[in-house]
Each structure stands twice: as structure tokens, then as C-alpha cells.
Amino acid sequence: MSQCSPLIKKMSWGSITVETVSEDGTINPNKLVTYRDAKLWPKGSRAWDWNETGTGHFSGIQNADVDELLHHNPNIIILSRGVLCQLKVPQMLIDYISQTNSNVKVIVESSKKAFKLYNQYAIEGERVAALIHTTC
């Protein structure tokens, strides 16, 4: 399988840098974009703005946060809890993903582990998507 999800090139506190994807879906490993938090999916990425959906450390990741990922038909979704695992991932969210697409494997990890797993799956050619929170 060939790579279809852009790789994360580096991540540090408050910053994540990923490969860009052209309008035709071609991944450009030589052109990078940096976000504070990121939504990543097969053939794309963008900033993850918590204000759009009401996501917060205590309320957790919202269903609306994963809707955009599900739209791109991933077979794996990785949800990061932050570097210090302070971001909640409600069981209702996991249930929502399973009910929306029962074929999607959901992985919940700290951001550092999520970064490594995401890249591993992307390199293997899996249709992987992720929500990556780069701080607490």
C-alpha cells in the first residue's frame, strides 16, 4: 500500500508540523505546515480548533471533532489525550464512532504515543486519521 495520510514531521509542546497535501491529494514531504493542535486524515490536515465544537480538557473530545475525520473514511482513528493525558475521551465518543462506522479501529493514547502510532500506520499505507493535542 502507498502512503495516503500525511506524516507528522515533528511535535513539541504547543506545535505539530506535518506534510502538506495538494488539492489533487498528492502528499508533499518537502512542504510542511505547523499547527497548535491538528486534525489529520487520508489526504489532508488542518488546525484543530477546540472552539468550533466546545472541546475542553474536562468536557473532552466532542462527536463533532471526529465527524470531519469520519467523512474521509479512515480505517483507523487515533485520539490523543495530550502530552500529560489531561484531555478526556468520553466513552460516548468511542460508542459514537463505532455506531457511525463499525469498521473503524479507535486508538486512544498520549500524544507522544499517538504521534508514533499515526506515522507507523501512515507509512504502512493505512487510511489513518487522528486528533493530536500538543500540550497538557
TAHUZI-V563073 format. One record per pair of residues at least 24 apart in sequence whose ideal C-beta (glycine too) atoms are under 8 Angstrom apart, sorted by the first residue. I is the first residue (numbers start at 1). J is the second residue. Records with the same first field share a line. If there is no record, write none. Layout:
BEGIN
I=J / J
END
This chain:
BEGIN
1=124 / 125 / 126
2=125
3=27 / 122 / 123 / 125
4=42 / 43 / 122 / 125 / 127
5=40 / 41 / 42 / 43 / 74 / 118 / 121 / 122 / 126 / 127 / 128 / 129
6=40 / 43 / 44 / 45 / 122
7=119 / 122 / 123
8=38 / 40 / 115 / 118 / 119 / 132
11=111 / 112 / 115 / 132 / 134
12=134
13=83 / 134 / 135
14=134 / 135
15=134
16=115 / 132 / 134
18=45
20=45
21=45
36=134
37=131 / 132 / 133 / 134
38=130 / 131 / 132 / 134
39=65 / 68 / 69 / 129 / 130 / 131
40=118 / 128 / 129 / 130 / 131 / 132
41=68 / 69 / 71 / 72 / 74 / 129 / 130
42=72 / 73 / 74 / 127 / 128 / 129
43=72
44=72
48=131 / 132 / 133
55=87
57=82 / 86 / 87 / 88 / 136
58=88
59=88
60=87 / 88 / 89 / 90 / 93
61=87 / 88 / 89 / 90 / 93 / 131
62=93
63=92 / 93 / 96
65=131
66=93 / 96 / 97 / 131
69=129 / 130 / 131
70=97 / 100 / 101 / 104
72=127 / 129
73=101 / 127
74=104 / 127 / 128 / 129
75=103 / 104 / 105 / 126 / 127 / 128
76=104 / 105 / 106 / 107 / 121 / 126 / 127 / 128 / 129
77=104 / 105 / 106 / 107 / 128 / 129 / 130 / 131
78=107 / 108 / 109 / 114 / 117 / 118 / 121 / 128 / 129 / 130 / 131 / 132
79=106 / 107 / 108 / 109 / 114 / 130 / 131
80=109 / 110 / 111 / 114 / 115 / 130 / 131 / 132 / 133
81=108 / 109 / 110 / 111 / 133
82=110 / 111 / 133 / 134 / 135 / 136
83=110 / 111 / 112 / 133 / 134 / 135 / 136
84=110 / 136
85=110
86=136
87=133 / 136
END
